[in-house]
Amino acid sequence: MDNTDALTSELQNQAVQDDLTSLNNRFYITQRLLSRFTDKEFDPDKVFALCYFDLDQFKIINDTYGHSVGDEFINLIAEALKLHKDTILCNKASSLARLGGDEFALLIEDTNQDEITSILQQFQNVIHNLEFNYLNQALKVTVSIGSILFNNHYSNNEALLSAADTACYSSKNKGRGRISTFGIDSEELTSERNVLSWFHRIQKAIKDEHFVIYLQPITPSKTYTDSILSYEALIRLKEGDEILSPFHFIEPAERFNLTPEIDFYMVKKVTEHLKNNPDFLQQIKHIAINLSGITLSSNKSAQHIIQLIEQTQVPFNKLCFELTETSALSNLDKAINFIEQLRNKGCKFSLDDFGTDMSSFDYLYKLPVNYLKIDGSFITDITDDPVKKEMVIAMQKIAELMHLETIAEFVENQEIIDELDKIGINHHQGYHYSAPRPFESFLK
């Protein structure tokens, strides 16, 4: 081999080889996906798996110990994967590559749904059991893995790479250290892509202020002592000409732990609206804002909300925060601490969806709230279901004993109102009075 041939060979190797680990690189994987169509023994029905490995929170190691230490750890992981690959795969044809940063890829030929999970669990164990010793400290990491199964005849390689990335992202967002496997044409993958797209849509909506505030009146009953209206603030997402209800985005927000950001956004926008409309502020009793369980259980959330309110100088007693039994149950002590911090400032609290949990009365006794909001499932049937009517009567009696005010939601007709008035419910909320409408429409 002359010098020219040697140089050409070296350049070809560099094109497909990762500089740090000497594994194959991303370009090699894409070329291998293409070259399978020219294999002499091409079998269109052979099943492949394209797997992405993403080390969890590896950035902490780089930030804490420096990138040179991180690079050594990456090399250790690469060597371990290479060492165990043939044993785990029983010498199946495969290609291992480093994609860059803390990501690796593995293309496995001739596999199936039944065995892929076991294979990936073994690779995961290899990484989880590794220790990198640095300055007498044993550094360890976990890995999230996503894999895509596809037949050899599938030709859209860009879609394969994107799908593997989606599968890996799915694993990370399920709590890290997880494995997710999808078929390339599966409904599950399509659904996962849709859910994951919400992560970016929600963040963008917060950043660009595409979330808008709607209000629904909470009307005092005719037997109540005053006639001042309160309102519940409800969030909507405006995308172009379309207005989306929380039904579309709350589940993804909960999955990606974005509900505190939405809660803080709500507090910020509601208080800004009130500050900018002093006449409306004076006319209302308060505006109620729903809070998530994550917000209630965070040590810093209460102080952050206090700061947001203080920035607008809106009186604290103009705000009421609604929490559900489920959200409070996630960490009762922290929820109580959160409530007390804001109650000390003058805010009110309402226990929402009351009656949907068997332990409702127990939590009502423990939580320092001002209002009991009876779940709409009891209210809509109150004229036809004597059992539910008696349950509402019991809730009202308990509320009176505890000096709490009651709110009935889903009040949709005059018959329901008449029953609620007989029972003594203090406030009504529902479409009989008003559907939720943009905040601005109540200022006219």
C-alpha positions in Angstrom: 0.0 0.0 0.0 1.5 3.3 -1.1 1.3 6.6 0.9 -1.8 7.7 -1.1 -3.7 4.5 -0.4 -2.7 4.7 3.3 -3.9 8.3 3.5 -7.2 7.5 1.7 -7.8 4.6 4.1 -7.0 6.8 7.1 -9.4 9.5 5.9 -12.1 6.9 5.3 -11.7 5.6 8.9 -11.8 9.1 10.3 -15.1 9.7 8.5 -16.9 6.9 10.2 -15.0 6.8 13.5 -15.6 8.7 16.8 -12.4 10.7 17.8 -12.8 10.2 21.5 -13.8 6.5 21.8 -12.7 5.0 18.5 -16.2 3.6 18.2 -18.2 4.1 15.0 -19.9 7.5 14.7 -23.3 8.8 13.6 -22.3 8.9 10.0 -21.4 5.2 10.1 -24.8 4.4 11.5 -26.6 6.3 8.7 -24.4 4.6 6.1 -25.1 1.2 7.6 -28.9 1.9 7.4 -28.4 2.7 3.8 -26.1 -0.2 2.9 -28.4 -2.9 4.2 -30.4 -2.6 1.0 -27.3 -3.8 -1.0 -26.5 -6.7 1.2 -26.1 -9.9 -0.8 -28.5 -11.8 1.4 -31.1 -9.0 1.7 -34.2 -10.2 3.5 -37.0 -7.6 3.5 -38.7 -9.3 6.5 -35.6 -9.3 8.7 -36.3 -7.2 11.9 -33.8 -4.6 13.0 -33.7 -2.6 16.2 -32.2 0.9 16.3 -31.4 1.8 19.9 -30.4 5.1 21.4 -28.6 5.3 24.8 -28.6 8.6 26.6 -26.7 8.9 29.9 -28.9 10.5 32.6 -27.7 13.9 34.0 -24.2 13.4 32.7 -23.9 17.2 32.5 -23.5 17.2 36.3 -20.3 15.2 36.1 -18.9 17.5 33.4 -19.9 20.6 35.3 -18.6 19.3 38.6 -15.4 17.6 37.7 -14.5 19.0 34.2 -14.9 17.8 30.7 -11.6 15.8 30.8 -13.0 13.7 33.6 -16.3 13.3 31.7 -14.4 12.2 28.6 -12.5 9.5 30.6 -15.9 8.3 31.9 -17.3 8.2 28.4 -14.3 6.1 27.2 -14.9 3.7 30.1 -18.5 3.3 29.1 -17.6 2.8 25.5 -15.1 0.1 26.4 -17.7 -1.7 28.6 -20.3 -1.6 25.9 -17.8 -2.9 23.3 -16.6 -5.6 25.7 -20.0 -7.0 26.5 -21.7 -6.5 23.1 -21.1 -9.8 21.5 -21.9 -11.8 24.7 -25.2 -10.0 25.2 -26.2 -10.3 21.6 -24.9 -13.9 21.2 -22.8 -12.6 18.3 -25.7 -11.2 16.3 -24.6 -8.8 13.6 -24.7 -5.3 15.1 -23.1 -1.8 15.0 -22.2 0.2 18.0 -21.6 3.9 17.7 -21.1 7.1 19.7 -23.4 9.8 18.4 -21.7 12.5 20.3 -21.8 14.0 23.9 -23.2 11.4 26.2 -25.3 9.5 23.5 -24.6 6.1 22.0 -26.4 4.1 19.3 -26.7 0.4 18.7 -28.1 -1.2 15.5 -29.1 -4.8 16.0 -29.9 -7.1 13.1 -32.3 -10.0 13.2 -34.1 -9.4 16.5 -37.7 -9.3 17.7 -40.0 -7.7 20.2 -39.7 -10.6 22.7 -36.0 -10.5 23.1 -35.2 -6.8 22.7 -36.2 -5.7 26.2 -34.0 -8.4 27.8 -31.1 -7.4 25.5 -31.4 -3.7 26.4 -31.8 -4.5 30.1 -28.4 -6.3 30.0 -26.8 -3.3 28.3 -28.4 -1.0 30.9 -27.0 -3.1 33.7 -23.5 -2.9 32.3 -23.7 0.9 32.5 -25.4 1.0 35.8 -22.8 -1.3 37.4 -19.9 0.8 36.2 -17.9 2.9 38.6 -15.4 5.5 37.6 -13.0 6.2 40.4 -11.9 9.8 40.6 -10.2 11.4 43.6 -11.4 8.5 45.9 -15.0 9.0 44.7 -16.9 6.3 42.8 -18.8 8.1 40.0 -21.9 6.3 38.6 -24.5 7.1 36.0 -27.8 5.7 34.8 -28.9 5.4 31.2 -32.2 5.9 29.4 -32.7 3.8 26.3 -35.1 4.0 23.4 -35.4 1.5 20.6 -37.3 1.3 17.3 -38.1 -2.1 15.7 -38.5 -2.1 11.9 -38.5 -4.5 9.0 -35.6 -4.4 6.6 -37.8 -3.1 3.8 -38.5 0.2 5.7 -36.6 2.8 3.7 -37.1 6.1 5.4 -33.8 6.3 7.4 -34.4 9.9 8.6 -37.7 8.8 10.1 -35.9 5.9 11.9 -33.3 8.2 13.4 -36.0 10.6 14.5 -38.2 7.8 15.9 -35.2 6.4 18.0 -34.6 9.8 19.4 -38.3 10.1 20.3 -38.2 6.7 22.0 -35.1 7.7 24.0 -36.7 11.0 25.0 -39.8 9.1 26.1 -37.6 7.0 28.5 -36.0 10.1 30.0 -39.3 11.8 30.6 -40.7 8.7 32.3 -38.2 9.2 35.1 -34.8 8.3 33.6 -33.2 4.9 33.8 -36.0 3.5 31.7 -36.4 1.6 28.4 -39.0 2.3 25.8 -39.5 0.2 22.6 -41.8 1.0 19.7 -42.6 -0.3 16.3 -41.8 2.2 13.6 -45.4 2.2 12.3 -47.1 1.6 15.7 -49.9 3.8 17.0 -48.0 3.9 20.3 -45.1 5.8 18.6 -47.5 8.2 17.0 -49.1 8.8 20.3 -45.8 9.3 22.0 -44.7 11.8 19.4 -47.9 13.8 20.0 -47.4 13.8 23.7 -43.7 14.8 23.5 -44.5 17.6 21.1 -46.5 19.1 23.9 -43.4 19.6 26.0 -42.1 22.2 23.5 -45.6 23.6 22.8 -46.2 24.3 26.5 -42.8 25.9 27.0 -43.3 28.1 23.9 -46.8 29.0 25.1 -45.4 30.2 28.4 -42.5 32.1 26.8 -44.6 33.7 24.1 -47.6 34.3 26.4 -50.0 32.2 24.3 -51.8 30.9 27.4 -54.8 33.2 28.0 -57.0 33.6 31.1 -60.7 32.9 31.1 -63.1 33.6 34.0 -66.2 31.9 35.2 -68.4 33.7 37.8 -69.0 32.2 41.3 -72.3 33.6 42.2 -73.7 34.0 45.8 -76.9 32.2 46.4 -80.0 34.3 47.1 -79.8 33.1 50.8 -76.2 34.3 51.1 -75.4 37.4 53.1 -73.9 39.5 50.2 -74.1 39.7 46.4 -70.4 40.3 45.5 -69.2 38.0 42.7 -66.0 35.9 42.8 -64.5 34.3 39.7 -62.5 31.2 38.9 -59.6 31.7 36.6 -59.3 29.1 33.9 -56.4 28.6 31.5 -56.7 28.2 27.7 -54.1 27.9 25.0 -54.4 30.1 21.9 -52.8 28.7 18.8 -53.7 30.7 15.8 -57.5 31.0 15.7 -57.9 27.9 17.9 -58.6 28.0 21.6 -57.6 24.8 23.4 -58.9 23.7 26.8 -56.7 22.1 29.4 -58.0 18.7 28.3 -55.4 18.9 25.6 -52.3 19.9 27.5 -52.7 19.3 31.3 -51.7 15.6 31.1 -48.5 16.3 29.2 -47.8 19.2 31.5 -48.1 16.8 34.5 -45.9 14.2 32.8 -43.1 16.7 32.1 -43.4 18.5 35.5 -44.4 21.7 33.8 -47.5 22.4 36.0 -45.7 24.7 38.4 -44.6 26.9 35.5 -48.3 27.0 34.4 -49.4 27.8 37.9 -46.9 30.7 38.2 -47.9 32.0 34.8 -51.5 32.0 36.0 -50.7 33.9 39.2 -48.6 36.4 37.2 -51.2 37.0 34.5 -54.2 37.2 36.9 -52.5 39.7 39.2 -51.4 41.8 36.2 -55.0 41.9 34.9 -56.2 43.0 38.3 -53.5 45.6 38.7 -54.4 47.0 35.2 -58.1 47.1 36.0 -58.5 48.7 39.4 -62.3 49.2 39.0 -62.8 45.5 38.4 -60.5 44.7 41.3 -62.7 46.7 43.7 -65.9 45.1 42.5 -64.9 41.4 43.1 -64.6 39.3 46.2 -61.6 37.3 44.8 -60.4 35.3 41.9 -59.7 31.6 42.4 -56.7 29.9 40.8 -56.1 26.2 40.6 -52.8 24.8 41.9 -51.1 21.5 41.0 -49.8 19.0 43.5 -46.2 19.6 42.4 -46.6 23.3 43.3 -48.1 22.5 46.7 -45.3 20.1 47.6 -42.4 22.4 46.6 -40.5 24.2 49.4 -40.0 27.3 47.3 -43.4 27.7 45.5 -45.2 29.7 48.3 -42.5 32.3 48.4 -42.3 32.6 44.7 -46.1 33.1 44.5 -45.9 35.7 47.3 -43.2 37.6 45.3 -45.4 37.5 42.1 -48.3 39.0 44.0 -46.2 41.6 45.7 -44.8 42.7 42.4 -48.2 43.9 41.3 -49.3 45.1 44.7 -52.6 43.4 44.4 -54.1 42.7 47.9 -53.6 39.1 48.9 -57.2 38.8 50.0 -58.3 39.2 46.4 -56.8 35.7 45.6 -58.1 32.3 46.5 -56.2 29.1 45.6 -58.0 25.9 44.7 -56.5 22.6 45.5 -57.8 19.1 45.1 -57.6 16.2 47.6 -55.3 14.4 45.2 -52.9 17.3 44.9 -52.8 17.8 48.7 -52.5 14.1 49.3 -49.2 13.8 47.5 -47.5 15.5 50.5 -49.9 16.6 53.1 -47.4 18.3 55.5 -45.9 20.3 52.7 -49.4 21.3 51.4 -50.4 22.5 54.9 -47.2 24.5 55.2 -47.8 26.0 51.7 -51.4 27.0 52.7 -50.3 28.5 56.0 -47.7 30.7 54.3 -50.2 32.2 51.9 -53.1 32.4 54.4 -50.8 34.4 56.7 -50.6 37.0 53.9 -54.4 37.1 53.5 -55.0 34.6 50.7 -58.0 32.2 50.9 -58.1 28.5 50.0 -60.7 26.2 48.6 -60.8 22.4 48.6 -61.9 21.5 45.0 -63.8 18.4 43.7 -64.9 17.6 47.2 -66.5 14.2 47.7 -64.7 12.3 45.0 -62.4 10.5 47.4 -63.4 8.2 50.3 -61.1 10.1 52.6 -62.6 13.5 51.7 -63.8 14.4 55.2 -60.5 13.4 56.8 -58.6 15.8 54.6 -61.1 18.5 55.0 -60.5 18.3 58.7 -56.7 18.5 58.3 -56.4 21.2 55.6 -56.8 24.9 56.7 -59.2 26.0 53.9 -61.9 28.6 53.7 -64.2 27.0 51.0 -65.5 23.6 50.3 -66.2 23.2 46.5 -68.6 20.3 46.0 -67.8 18.1 43.0 -70.1 18.6 40.0 -70.9 14.9 39.8 -73.1 15.3 42.9 -74.7 18.6 41.7 -75.8 17.6 38.2 -77.9 14.6 39.6 -79.1 16.3 42.7 -82.7 16.7 41.4 -83.0 13.0 40.4 -80.8 11.1 42.8 -81.9 11.1 46.4 -78.6 9.5 47.6 -76.5 12.2 46.1 -78.8 14.9 47.4 -78.4 13.5 51.0 -74.6 13.5 50.4 -74.7 17.1 49.5 -76.8 17.9 52.6 -74.2 16.1 54.7 -71.4 18.1 53.1 -73.2 21.3 53.8 -73.8 20.4 57.4 -70.1 19.5 57.9 -69.1 22.8 56.3 -71.3 24.8 58.6 -69.9 23.0 61.6 -66.3 23.9 60.4 -67.4 27.5 59.5 -66.6 26.9 55.9 -68.5 28.4 52.9 -69.7 26.0 50.2 -69.6 26.3 46.4 -71.6 24.0 44.1 -70.1 23.6 40.6 -71.9 22.4 37.4 -75.0 24.4 38.2 -76.8 24.2 34.9 -80.5 25.0 35.5 -83.1 26.6 37.8 -84.2 23.2 39.2 -80.7 22.6 40.6 -80.5 26.1 42.0 -83.8 25.6 43.8 -82.5 22.4 45.5 -79.2 24.1 46.4 -81.0 27.0 48.0 -83.1 24.6 50.1 -80.0 22.9 51.3 -78.2 26.2 52.0 -75.3 26.1 49.6 -73.5 29.5 49.7 -72.3 29.9 46.1 -73.1 28.6 42.7 -70.9 28.1 39.6 -71.9 26.8 36.2 -73.2 27.4 32.8 -76.6 28.5 34.0 -74.9 31.7 35.1 -72.1 31.9 32.5 -69.8 29.8 30.4 -66.1 30.6 30.9 -65.2 33.7 28.9 -62.0 35.7 28.2 -61.0 37.9 31.2 -61.4 41.0 29.1 -65.1 40.3 28.4 -65.9 40.8 32.1 -64.4 44.2 32.1 -67.0 45.8 29.7 
